[in-house]
Amino acid sequence: MVSLADYARDERTARVMLSMIVEPNDAKIGRLLRREGGIETLRLLDAGGPMPGLRAEEATILHHTAQQFGSRDSFKDDLAHALDGSYTPLVPGDAPWPVSVDELGDRAPYVLWARGATSFLATRSDARVTITGSRAATAYGDHVAGELAADASMTEQIVVSGGAYGIDGAAHHGALAADGDTIAVMVGGPDRLYPAGHRDMLERVGDLGLLLSEMPPGSAPTRHRFIARGRLLAALSSATLIVEAGARSGALNVAREANSLGRGVGAVPGPITSAASTGTHLLLREGTATLVTGSHDVAALTTSRQQAPARDQGLTTGQDLDALDQERPGRSL
């Protein structure tokens, strides 16, 4: 039987292998990794005996998973492909490693896979703002997200989002249109540009900005990975802005993760009749988020940033948002 630790020539390779074996956002594995290091963690997985902090049945399941992984005929090829230079695997201690994610503690990523401007990650977290929200955005939400992203770019902030339809896409487009910098955090591997309808936009982000993922190349999007990504969107920036969100939107998870990290959280209000704004109103009502009506409010959520000037005409830049909504009546996911 192949020993996984034999392939882990250094801490970087060990963490890469862990990201291929273990699902992200696993606090028990994260605690073990912080305590023992990547190579020793692989040795413990190989051994199949007791593992500190894990119940016997949990250790057994992980041992079997590691055995299945290591015994695959494609194992060596999969590892070589992951490390072929197409994507940069970042680990703690690397110059571009975003130290803000270390505040996740045991839930910090094992490794981050990057394509593009890794220098974006070396900046202070208050140089980055996360803008996210509903995939089923309205014309109002798309417009506001794009304007806020453009305004953030004008103050040299890096716009972080998840590349999805709706608010995420509007945020990336807004930053790119303003010649700003943007990071798209993928839910699958950095080569799995999801959703497919945003492939061209995400390719452009990879060329001009940064594509980032905690999943190795080839990994598919899954429900668990969608939920896990929320903590990265929150941890990468000093402020998170939710533009629109339904009552059960995953964007609410991002906001609450950011709040638990002590980061600034803002929410944009919408019509009380709009289901797309139910989540943002909930965040405001429960005190998780503060009210955002313009770029000046976003600047106030971050620290050590020059406050952006308030627009004389607000976010609409003179346009009638009611008219914008009428252009796309009944828009849905």
N, C-alpha and C positions, 0 to 999 in steps of 0.2 A: 504494500500500500504506500502510495506517495506521501511524503511528509510535506505539508504546506510550508512549514518553517524553513525547509531546505531551499525553497525558491525565494525566500524573503532575504535578499542580500543586504537590505538596509531598511530603515524605518519607513521611508517613502514607499518602497515596494510592499512592505507589510501592510501599510494603511490602504494602498491600492487594492490589495487582495481582500482585505476586510470589507471594503466597499463593494466588492463583487460577491461576497458571501452573505453578509449581514445587512438587513434592512436598515435604513437611516432612522434617526430619532429614537434609538434604543438606549435608554439611560443606563441600563445595567452593563451593556457592552461598553458604552462610553466611559463608565466609571472604571471598568477593568482596564481599558485602554489607557486612561490617564494614570492609573496606578502602576501598571506593568509595562506599558509600551507596546508597540505593534507586534514586534517579533515574539515576545513572550506570550502575548495574547494568542497568536497563531499556534504556539507550542501547546498552550492549554487546550485549544480547540482540537489539536491533533491527538493529545493524550486521552481525551475522553473521560477524565476523572473529574473530581470536584473543581469548581471554578468559583473564586471568591465573589460573593454577592449574588450568586445564581442558585436557584433551587436545583436539586438533582435532576428533575425531569427537564428543566430548561437547559442545563448543561448537556444532557443526553441528546436533545433535539439539535442543538448547535453542533455537537460533535458529528452527528449523522449528516447534517447539512454540509459541514466542511469535508467529510469523507466523500460524499457524492460529488461535491465540486472538484475535489482533487483527483478523483478517479475518472473524470470525463476524458475521453480521447482528445477533446479539443482544448483541454485545460492550458497547456503550454502556448498554444496558438492564441487563445483568448487573452492571456496575460501579455503576450508579445504585441498583440493588436492594440491593447489598451495603452501600452507604453511605446507605441511606434512614433511618437512625436507629433501626431495630428492634434492632440490636445495636451495642455500642460497640467499635470497633477500637482496641486499645491498642498503643502502640509504645514502645520504650525512651525514657525521658525523661518520659513521662507520670507524674503523681503516683501512680496506682494500679498502675503496671507492677511486677510482682514481681521485684525485683532478683535474687532467688535463682536464677531461670532463666538469668541471664547467665553463671552458672558453667558452663553447658553449652558456652560458647565458640562455636565455629563451628557447633555443632548447636542453638543457641538458636532459638526460634521467630521467624519474620519479623514476625509480628503475633499478637495474642491477641484473639479475639472474645468479648465478655462480655455476659451478660444478668443483671442483678441487682446485688447489693451488691459493686461493684468495690473498696470499701474493705477487703474481706477480703484483697485482694492487696497492699495497702499496709502490712500488718503485717509484723513480722519473721517469718522462716521458722520460728522456734521457737514461734510461735503457731499453727502448722499441723502436723497429723499426718496422714499418708497411711495409710489402712487398706484393704487390698485382698486378693484371693485368688481362689480357684476359683469358677467359675460353677456347677459341680456340687457345691455345698457340702452338708454334712450338717446335720442339726438341731443338732448340737454346734457346728459352725462358725458357723452363723447366730446362735446364741445368744451365743457368745463375742464375735463381731464387734459385735453390737448392744450388749452390755454394755460393751465397751471404748470404743465410740463415745460412749455415754451418759456414761461416766466422763470421757472427754476433754472433752466438752461442759461438764461440771460444773466443770472447771478452766479454762474459758474458752478451750479450744483449738478451732480450726476443723478439722473433719473433712473430709479430701480423699479422694475416691474416683472410680471411673469409671462409676458408674451401672448396671453390668451386673447380671445375675441373680446369685444366690448371695451371696458375702461383700460385694461392693460395695453391693448393695441393702440388706443387713442393716446395714451401717455408716451409710448415709444415713438409714435408718429409725430407727436408734438415736439419731442426733444430733437428728433432727427431734422424736422422742418426748420427748427431754430438753430441748426448746426451745433446742437448741444451733444453732450455725452450721455449714453444710456447703457444700462446693464439689463439683460434678460436672463432671469433665473429659470432654467428648464426643469420640468417635472420628471422627465426621463433623462437618458444620457445626453451629452452635448451634441451628439450627432442625430438625435431623434427630435427634429424640429417640430414641435407640437404647439398648436394645431397645424395641420397640413396647409390650411388656407392662409396661414401667416408665414409660410416658408420664405417667400421673397423678402418680407420685412425682417425676419429673423436672420437671414443670410446677410442682409445689410447691417444689422446690429453686430453680427460677428465680424464683419469687415471694418466697420467704423467705430464700434464700441466694444462690448464684451458679452459673450455668451458664457454662462456659468451653470454648473450643476454639481450636486454631490453624488450623483449616480454615474457609474462608469459608462463609457461608450457602449452602445447596443442596448442599454436598459430601456424598457418600455414604461410609459406612464401607467401608474396604477392609482387606485383611490388612496391607499396608504401614503404613497409618495406625494400626492397632491396635498394631503393634510400636513405631512412633514415639511414640505417646502415653505409653508406659511411661517415657520419660525425663522427661516433664513431671510425671507423678505423683510421680516420685522427686525432681525438682528443686524442686517447689513447697514441700516441707516439710523440716523439719530431721530428721524421723524417719519411717521407713516400717515398717509392721507388716504381716506376712503371716500371716493366720489359718489358712487351709488352701490347699493348692496341690498339684496332681498333679505327676507327674514331668516333664511337658512343658508345664506351665502358663505362660502369659504373665506371671503374677505373679512368677515367678522372675526374669524380665528386669527388672521394676521393682526388685526387691530388689538385683540386681547393679548396676543403674544408680545406685541410691542409695549403695551401698557405694563405687562408683568416684568418687562426688562427695564422699566422706568424711562422709556423713550416717549417723545412727544407723539400724540395721536390726534389727528384732526378728522372731521367728517363734514361733508358738504350737505347742506339741507336741500330738500327738493319739495315738490308739491305734496301735500298731505294725502292726495288722492293717488299718488304714484307708488305702486308696489316696489319699484326699483329703488325707492328711497326709504323703505320701511327699516332696513338695517342701519342706515346712517342715523335715522331718527332714534333708533333704539340705543345706539352707542352714545348719542348725545344725552338721552334721558337717563341712562344708567351711570353717566359720568366717566365712561371710558375715554371719550373723545371730547375735544373742544370744537367750537363752531368755526368753520372756515368759510369765508365769503370772498376771499381773494388772496393773491400772492403774499400780501403783507401779513396775513394770518398764518400762512405756511412758514414764513421766515421766523415768526415768533415761536414756532414749535421747536426750532433748532437752536443750538447754542453757538456762540462765537461766529455768528453770521451777520453780515450787513443786512439790515432790514430792507426788503425790496419796497420800492415806492408803490403806494396804492394807486390803482388806475382811476382816472377821473370818471370813467364810465363803467367801472367794474369789469367783470370777466367777459362781458358780452362784446366789448370793443365796438359798441354802437349797433350791434345786431339785435334783432328781436328774437329772443329764444322761443317765444310762443310760436312764431312763424317757423322756426327750425323744427319744432316738434310736429307741426302740421305737415311738414314735408314728408314725414315718415310715420303716418298714423298706424297705431297697432303694432309697432315693431316688436318682435319677440326673438328669442334665442334661435 
